Structure formats: structure tokens, C-alpha cells
Amino acid sequence: MSTTLDVSPSTIDGIKRKAKSIGRKTQVSHLMALDIAAQQSGYDNFHHARRALQRGLDGPPLHSIFISAYWRDTSTKPASAGLEVLKIRLPRPLMLFLTKHQCSYARNLQGFFVEYSDHLELRVNTDTQDRAKERLIKAAIALQFIEATGLRPATNQFQRSAMKRANELPSTDHASKWVSEVAGSWLVLDEPYKHVTEGPDLARREAWVASSNLHWARLDWNGLYNPGEAVPHVLSNDANLLSRVVGAVERLSDSALKVAGQWCFHTDSYYGQYVSPARKVEGKKRKPRPGTTYRSSTNAVEFQWRPGFPTRQRPSQEMSMKNHRALGNALQRLHVSNIPQSAYQKLMRVQSELEDWMYAEYTNEKRKKMDLNAYYGRADVQGYAGVVNVLKAIQRIRSILLESYLDCKPLRDQLKNLDAAHVCVKK
């Protein structure tokens, strides 16, 4: 049996939002709508609700969490850049409700990583200061949601497959998938825009839930995806989990994350690195930000830098264009040969990497000698017939690489891909 929960708000902000909804539907005055919304939450009137909820503000000590993001704006003249740091406070320390592994799977936390026990960092650049602040605010709201609900983002195929049927919910949009500590219990946060919350779309959604043996509720909360614009709903296979999460979420407000009604931002130098209080206390030094320093490697040179990403390296030697053509021809033929998907993926990595090496080797005046179709774009390419010929082609590629380059880590990485493809084909 499916369940649709009509949950009453349990915060001042929630009561105010409910009152606006009541006012639109009934045409009563705003003051009367505030009293009605408060009474639906169990209070005598709005004045009673405000006094009772404000008295409850005094609670256990909160824990500071810092979230940072770099930004570089090339639209300004001259270009401007900086590092934004947002401080929030939550009932539990960061590491008690979010692991390093889970972080990048959560809505609004993609691209962030747990830099220290009290610090999340977005390593890659955002393109403006406002965009950096937007990313930090959304990350803060996501942390608040995770801490309050006890939910964890689904991180593997087994967890996602358990809630596969939720994908069939009509007009589902911007859905994020979550699991609880109870084995087998899951929840989907569905955040469509307003047009699906009324008329035929709403009727289809309600009918689907009624026939699915699942449970759902519309939340009186701003949501994660596009706070205040999308309309959050929750869908679950566990009525108890749904009820608990709805209660927890209805008590949330972004005002709890602010100081004196304002987001607590601090702007620092783009060329610096934020060191959180916990890291300072423990005296742990930070490693340089990836993509911002030069690192040497035997027989290899760096050829691509991007802040926030590991620097890419290639062999320091230059391969002849004859050998590039030979490698490209073999890899393009393997591309259209009948080989296992696992081998195909390994070989495509080699093909892409070698083309990048070629462009890095043949720069400026040397570019005139380069064959732009060496690795991609040849017409009438025929695949290799049979496993034996495929294996010989892989071995030939390996031999040319060893003849052309001295031993180095980037070369060894590509040889590993070739060896893995060889094993997959041979099985």
C-alpha cells in the first residue's frame, strides 16, 4: 500500500511558507493564514509557535565546518581571481556523517573532496566569484541535509539498482538517490519544477505511486537542486524512513547556516591554500594544489596543466611521424575490429593519449609535419580478422612504443593498458 504524507511545518520559515500557500488557496489575510499554518503544526497561533520555536534555539554546541572554492574570472580586465571560504556550523563534526568516499556522490558535492576533518574543498576553478559562492552555499545546504537526515548518497551499482523502479516515476527530474543505515531502505529526492505538481502531471504521478507499493511526500522545504525554484518530493520503499526524513527536513532552514542572517564568507588569495583550524591545531602541512606546481620525472616532461587536476606527463622524446602513423593505423583498425568491450576501452585510452602526445611533440613550425589524421579520421578502415591478428597488432603497437621512447612512467601506463587489452582479447 502506498502512502502520501501531508506533513506540517516545524520551523518558523516553514510555517511562513505554509501560510503563503494557504493565503493563495483561501484568500484569507496573511495574519490569519499564519495562525492557521501554526495551528496545523500543533500551536495555538503563530505568536505561540514563534515563542516556542525560539526557546528551542538553545541546544547542544555546534561544530564549525569550512567549505572553500577557487575562482578565476577572465571576463574582467585585468582578470580577477580569489579563494572563497564559507563557514557553517552543524550539530555533528563533518567526519561523523560524511566519509571521503561518499563525498563526490552527493547532490551539490560533486567535485568537492574532504581536505581535512573540518574542511571540504572544490579544487577546480569556478569562472566567477558569484559562481564560487553559489557552489559553496549549495554544498552547505547538502551537508545540512545529510547531517540532519542520516542519509548517505548511493555510491555503488548495488544500491542504485535497488531503487531502479523509482526511475519510472512520471516526470521525475533532478533526482538524487540516498540510502539509510537500515539495510535495504532507500529514498529518492525528486526535484521537478512546479508544472508537474498540478494538473495531469500530478495525477499521473499520484496514480503511479498508488500502484507501486511505494511511499511519497511533498516537502515544505527549498530543496537541494535549485533551492526555492524546484519543488522537492521524497519517494521511498520504507514508510518509517520517509516519515523520519520528512520530519527532519521540515525543520531545516538555511538561516541556521548563517551568522546574523548572512552567509559567513571570507575571500582569500587565489594563490594561497586555505588551512582549516583543525589542520592548524594538529600542525599538518598541506600539499600543493594539483596542477599548480612543476614536478619532474625520469625521461618524462609535463605537457598539460589545469588547476585542480594532476598535471599530465608524456615521454621527453619525440616519436617520428612515421611511427605515429603506424600506431594510429593499427589503433584505428582495432577500433573497428571484433574485440571485447573491456579491451576496446583500454585501447581507446591508448589511442587518445598518443594523439595528445603527438600534438605536444609537434608544436609551432613542427606542426606542419604532423598528420592530423594519424590517430582519427581515416576513411575505409578495415578491422583485423581473428583473435591472432588482433593480438599481433597489439604486440606491434607495444614494440613501436618501446623503440620510440625511453622508459618512463607515462610510457609504462600505456603499456599496462596494452597488456590489459591483450589479456582481455586472449580470454
N, C-alpha and C positions, 0 to 999 in steps of 0.2 A: 504494500500500500504506500503510495507516495504522500508526502506531506508538504504543504506550503505554509510557512510560518509568517505570522503577522507580528513582528517584533516591535515593541515600544522603545523609543529612545531612552537612553540612560545618562546623557550628558546635557549641559545647558545648550551647547551648539546643536545637538541632535534634536532637542525639544524645539528650538527655534526653527530648524529646517522643517520639522513636522508641522509646526504652526503655519508656516508659509504654504505648505501643501494643503492643509485644512482650509485656509483662507481662500485659496484658489477654487476649491471644490464647493465650498458652502457659502461664500460671500460674507462671512461674519467678519467683525472687526479683528484687527491683528491682536489686540489685547485679549479678546475673548478666545481667539484661536490659540494663543499662548497658554491660557488656562486649560483649554480642552486637551492640548497636547500633554501638558503636565499631569492632568488627571489620568490620561491613558497610561502614564508611567507610574501611577500609584501615589501621586502627590495631591494635596488639597487644591492647589492652584500654582501658577507659575512662581509667585513670590515664595511659596513654601518650597518648591523644587530648587530654586536658586539658593536659598539659605541652607538647605540640607546638603546639596552637592558641594557648595563652597566649604562647608565644615569638613567635608571628606577629602579636601585637598591635602591636608596634613597626613602624610603617610610615611612609609619607610624611606631611608636615604636613597637617592638616585645615583646612578653611575654614569660618569661622563664618557661619551664616545665621540671620536673625531673622524670626520669624513673629508677627504681632500680630492681636488681635481685641478689639473693643469689646463691652461687655456692660452691660445695664441691667435690673435686677430690680425690677419693680413689685409683686412679691408680698410684699416686706418693708416694714415700717413703721418709719421712712420708707423710701422707695425707695432702693436702693443701686445703684452703678454703678462701672465701672472699665475699665481697659485692660490686658489680659493680653499679655505678650510672652514668647515661648518661644525660647530659643537652642538651636540644634543645630549639629553640626559634620559636614561631609561631605568626601569626598576632592577634590571639584572645586567651584569657585565657582558660584553659582547660575546666572549668565548663560551658562555653558558647557554647561548641559544642559537649560535651560528658557527659552523665549522668552516675551515678553509675550503674544503672540498665542495660544500653546499653553496658557497657564496655566489659564484658566477651563474648558477642555475636559477636564482630567484628573480622574480619580476623586479625591474628597476636596478638590479645589482649586476647586470651583465657588464663585464669589463672591469669591475671592481675586484680587488683582492684584499685579503686580511693581511695588512702590512705588519701589524703588531696587535697585541691583545686588546688595545683600545682604539685601533685606527684602521679604517678602510681607505684604500687609495685607488683612484682611477688613474692608471699610468699613462694612457694615451691622451693626446691633446683634444680638447674641445675647441671649436672655432671662434667662440666669443666668451666674454666674461659672463654674460647673461645665461648662455647655454651651460656653462660650468655650474652656475648657481642652481639652475633648473635640475641638472643631473643630481646635485647634492641633495636638494630638497626631496626629490622623488626617492632617492636612496634612504633618506632619513625616515620617510613615511613607510617604506618597505621594512626597515628594521623595526619600527614600532609595531607594525602588523605581525611580524614573525615573533617578536618577543611576547606580545600580548596573547596570541592565539596558541602558541606552542607548536604551530605547524612548521614543516620543513619542505623546501622545494623538492619536487620529484627529480631525482638525479640519474635514474637508470631506466632502461627499457622495461624491466620487470614492473617497476612502479607505474610507468606510464601506460603499459598495456592493461593494467588492472582497471584503469578508468577510461579505456578506449571508447566505451559506449557513450560517454559524455560528449564525444566529438559530434554525435548525431543530434545534439540539442539544436533545434531550428534557430537560425540567425545568431548562433554563438559568435562572439567576437572578442578578440584580445584576451583569450582565456589563459590563465596560468594554473598549473597543476601542483597540488600540495598533498602531503601525507602526514598522518599523525603518529604518535608513539604507539597507538593501538594497531597491531598487525592487521593489514587488510583494509583499514579505514582510510578513505581519501576524500579530498574536497577540491572542487574546481571553482576558481574565482572567475566568473564570466562578466566581462565589462563592455557590453554593447552600448551604442548611443541611444538616445531617448526614443527614436522612432520605433524601436522594437518592443517598447514597454507599453504599447497601447494598440488597439485595433486588431486586425487579423494576425499580425505578427505575435502579439501577446497571446492570443487564443491558441495559435499553433504551438507555442512554447508550453503553455499550461497543459494542453492535451497530451503533448509528448511526455512531460514529466508524470502526468497522471497514469500513463500506460507503461512507464519504465521501471516502476518499483524503486524509484529514487526519491530524494527529498530536496527541496529547494526553498530559498527565501530571497527577497529583495532587501538590500541593506540600506539603512539610513546612514550613509557614510560616503565620503567623497571618492574612495577607491584608490587604486594604485596606478592604473594605466594613464589616465588623463584626469586627475583629480578635479571633481566639480563639473566635468563635462560628460564623461561616460557614466553609465548607471550600473553600479556593481550588483551582481547576484551571486549567490553561492549554491552549488549543487553537490550533493554528497550521497554516498551509499550508507551513511550512518547517521540516523536521526539525532542521536545524543551528541555526536561530534558537531553536527550542524548547529544545534541549539547552543552548545557551548561557544562555538566560534562566533555566532551571531551576537550573543551577549557580550563577548569580549570586544568585538569590533565596534558595536554600537556605543561603547564607552570611549572610543578613541576620538581624538581631535588633534589637528596639527598645532593648535595653540599650546598643547602640553610640551611641544618640542621647541617652543620659542622662549625667549627671555624678554620680559616686559612687552610682549606682543610682537617682537621682531625676531627674525631668524638671526642667529648669532654667527655672522660671517667674519672672517679675518682674511685679508689679502696679503700675500707674501710674494717674494721674488720668484719668477719663473725658473731661475737658475739655481734655486735652493731646493732643499727637501724638508718636508715637514717632519719634525721629530716629536712624537707624542709624549705626554707626561710619563706614561708607564715606561717607555723606552729610555727616557732621561733618567728616571729613578733607578732603573736596572743597569744603566751605563752601557747599553748595547749600541754600537755604531751602525749606521745604515750603509748598505751597499749603494753604489751609484745607480741612478735611474737607467734602465736599459736603453740603448740607442743614443746615449749622450756622451759616451767615452770611447776611446780607441783601445782595442785590445789586439795584441799580436799573437800569431800562431805560426808554428813552423811551416814554411813553404806555402803559406796562405795569406791573402790580403782581404781587408774588408771592402765591400763594394756597394753596400746599401745601408743607410742609416734612417731610422724612423723613431722619434722619441716614444718610449714606452714599449718598444719591441726589441728583441735581441737583434744585434747587428748581424747582417748576413755576410758570409765569407765565401771566397772562391779560391782555387789554386792560384798561386802567384805567376805561373807560367801562362803563355799564350798558345792555344792549340791552333794548328794550321786550319785554314778554311776547308781544305780537302778532307781532313778528319771530321770537322764539324758536319760537312755534307754527308759523309759516310754514316756517322752516328744518327743524324737526322733521318736519313733514308731508312735505316734499319728500324728506328723507333716509329716512324710513320707507317711502315709495313706491319709492325707488331700491333699498332693501333687498330688495324682492320683485320687482324688475324683472329682465329677462333681460340681464345685463351680464357682461363678462369678470371672472374671479376677481381679476385684478390691480386692476381698477377698484373692485371691491367692497371689497377690503381697504383701499384708500385712503379710500373714502367712510366706511367704518366707523370709521376713526380720527377723521375729522372729526366724525361723529355722537357718539362717546364724549366727545371733547374739549369740544364745545359744550355737552353736558349738564353736564359738570363746571363750565364757566364759568357756566352758569345758576345752579347751586346756590351758587357762590361769590358771585354778584351779588345773589341774593335770600336774605339772611340775616335772622335774628331776625324782626321784625314784617313785613318784606317777604315772608317765606316764604309768608304767607297768599295773596299774589297769584300765586304760582308754579303753573304747570300741571305736575303730576307726570308726566303722560303726553305731554308735549310731544315728547320725542325717542324714547320707547319705550312700548310697551304699547297703542297704538291698535288697535281691532278693525276687521276688514273693510278692511284697507289694500289698495289695488289698485296694481299696478305701472304704469309708463309703457309705452305701446305704441310700439315702434320706436326706432331709434337717434336720430332727430331730436328726439323728445320727451325722451329721456334727456339729450341734450346741452343742450337748453334748460333742463331742471331744474337741471343742474349750474351753468349760467351764472346762473340766477336766485339760487341759493344764494350764488354769488360776489358778485353785486350787492348782496344784502341785507347781507352781511358788511361790504362796503366802505362802505355807507351808515350802518352802525351803529357802526363802530369807527374810531378814528384809526389811522394807520399805526404798526405796532409789530411786534416780532419774532414773538410768538405768533400774531398775525394772519397774518403772511407765511408762517409754517409751514403753517397750514391752507390758505391759498390755493395753496401748492405742491402739497398733497395733492389739491386740487380740479383743478388744472391737469393733474396726472399722470393722474388718473382720466379727465379729458376726452380726453386723448391715447389712453389705452387703449381707450376706447369707440369713438373715431373710426377706429381702425385697421381 
